[in-house]
Amino acid sequence: MPMRRGVRRLLIAGGVVGAAGVLVAVGSMVVVATAATGRVHDVADAPEAPVVIVLGAKVKDGAPMSMLAGRLDVGAELVKTGKARAVLVSGDANGTSGNEIAAMTEYLVERGVDREVIVGDDFGLDTYDTCVRAAQTFGVTRALIVSQEPHVSRAVALCGHAGVDADGVRGECRDCRSITMARNTAREWLARPKAVFDMFSDRAPKVVTPPTDALDRVLARG
């Protein structure tokens, strides 16, 4: 009998924890979806903004992999069509796969983007840090931000929290396998509760550096 009661308590406790986890996941989805409603676009329908922020991802042998290349292709198109005048490439310059900033910059230049309009943030270690540093370090108040769905919605929500009036633009991933896209979608279920926690805790970025006028100088060129 005592053992059965113990098992019953464990099952009840497990059910409570599971239900709480589902509520947190669903709640975070609602918070992000609400913040991003009407603010995520295809590249052809994207509004104008002074700056387009391209979020970093893994590189291989010094070059962007498919996911990152898809984001950069969209960023390049936004600049070439006049919808953005500067690009902030944000990622990890000391990432385990390599220097994301260098790879992103060279990829954009190879696709016709003037090197002079590209500014790198070496310490965009996650999406929250990218958005907060865009506002605090680079002085961004209005931007487009590029990533794939469903990540781009979270990016819009986080940038809005950081004080950046951001519209998201969907990146492509032509060569991505179905399993890659499924894995990224599953990862988003874990990332959104963390994003909401970051928003409510209002934490500082992992790396804080002095403000720079690098983007202001680019935009001043007209």
Secondary structure, 3 states (H helix, E strand, C coil): CHHHHHHHHHHHHHHHHHHHHHHHHHHHHHHHHHHHCCCEECHHHCCCCCEEEEECCCEECCEECHHHHHHHHHHHHHHHCCCCCEEEEECECCECCECHHHHHHHHHHHCCCCHHHEEEECECCCHHHHHHHHHHCCCCCEEEEEECCCHHHHHHHHHHHHCCEEEEEECCCCCCCHHHHHHHHHHHHHHHHHHHHHHHHCCCCCCCCCCCCHHHHHHHCC
